[in-house]
Amino acid sequence: EYAQEAVKKGSTAVGVRGNNVVVLGVEKKAVAKLQEDRTVRKICQLDDHVLMAFAGLTADARVLIKQARVECQSHKLTVEDPVTLEYITRYVASLKQRYTQSNGRRPFGISCLITGFDNDKTPRLYQTDPSGTYHEWKANAIGRNAKTVREFLEKNYTPENVATEEQTVKLAIKALLEVVQSGGKNLEVAIMREDSKLSMLEVSEIEKVVAVVEKEKEEEAATKKKESKSEAK
């Protein structure tokens, strides 16, 4: 229960699976004026084709990430194939579960979104809990206010809304803006395409999408106002 609470206090993270792209977005905490912000990362790479975002205790995540990376490499050395997404998710979940069962150790206080592409170029998105359970999702959120973001995704996720890379990125950012103070500087977005490695969106690119989303929201509000006025008449 304490581990779940640690997750609920963590920064919000969102994962969206598109047709040929996967997107992870996280809320960036304000860093101290003199702090190097590159040292505060909530999205990391486990392998060339595997990405992970987490919510919860960063120190716990660091230990888990290190072990998952080693497992990715040893799997490749042993069977000469990169790990499948389900394999590495199951490994992370098993590791977490082991810590819920043993004496004198506390569970990992983190939830993870693990995403990427399998060998056959299929996009995948998994989520793991501190308890060691894992599930596959089309889109999901973890961390603070995850329920609000998940409800938004349930309403707005359709195959048409994730048909292209732009739409998938827009949906992820739109979902985060439900709970994050507006502004691209508070967001971190990572994209992985079928045949290319991880790419992080620049703040300027995020700001462009944020501007489009906010413009749409204003237009929506204006049309609603008009409708309510005409109904009142």
Disulfide bonds with the S-S distance in Angstrom:
none
